[in-house]
Every structure is written in C-alpha cells, then in structure tokens.
Amino acid sequence: MTRDIPLQIKRRGVEMRLVIESGDSSRPKVDPILLKEIARAHRCFQALLTRRVASIAELAAREGVDDRYVSNVLPLAFLAPEIVEAIVRGAQPADLTATQLVRRIDLPLDWQAQKQALGFR
C-alpha cells in the first residue's frame, strides 16, 4: 500500500520540521517563547513611551538582557494585529520561531508586507 501525502520540510532554528498539511482540525500548538518575546516587546515599548526608563541600556538592565537584544526585540511591538492573533492561536507558519523573528532586521512596517514576509496567508 502506498499513500501520497502533501508535505514540506522546513528549517526551524537548528531543527528540521516535517510539515504535513491535513484537513484535521486538531488544536494547533502555541509557541510560548514566541508569545513571551512579543509580550516583552510591548512591555519594553511601553516603558520607553511612558518614560519609566530613560534609555535602552536602562531597559536592558531591567529586563536582564543585552541592550542589543532589546533593540532587536522592539520591532515586534509593531507586528500586525492579525499576525499577533495568529501566533496567540498557534496558527503561525511552522518555521516561524522567536529567534528567527527577533533576528530579522528587514521586518517591514506595513502590515500587509509583514504578513507576506513572514509567510502568513
């Protein structure tokens, strides 16, 4: 017996994932690290906006991370609401990780362009 299944192999950080598309409506897997970094981005942006911190260096010390990392995380505060909602539901592309998103330096500000660049339909 042979069965043909549509699938893709995607790199996710250091691991490879086998992505099999099916009509199964099983509960998607939410990525807690991705959610944590988006929440950190909003928290950091609010701290800067409300002047609870005077600089990115002070914010980094408060968060317990490097100031370069804070600078890389801040753009996540400007993700399209549809992208954030999909991530909360666990409906993000299988190859979208927190590390990939934080390291992405060419994230567009335009929400439609963001959805295309990150692989959302």
Buried (B, 14 or more C-beta within 10 A) or exposed (E): EEEEEEEEEBEBEEEEEEEEEEEEEEEEEEBEEBBEBBEBBBBBBEBBEEEEBEEBEBBBBBBEBEBEBBEBBBBBBBBBEEBBEBBBEEBBBBBBBBEBBBEBEEBBEEBEEBBEEBEBE
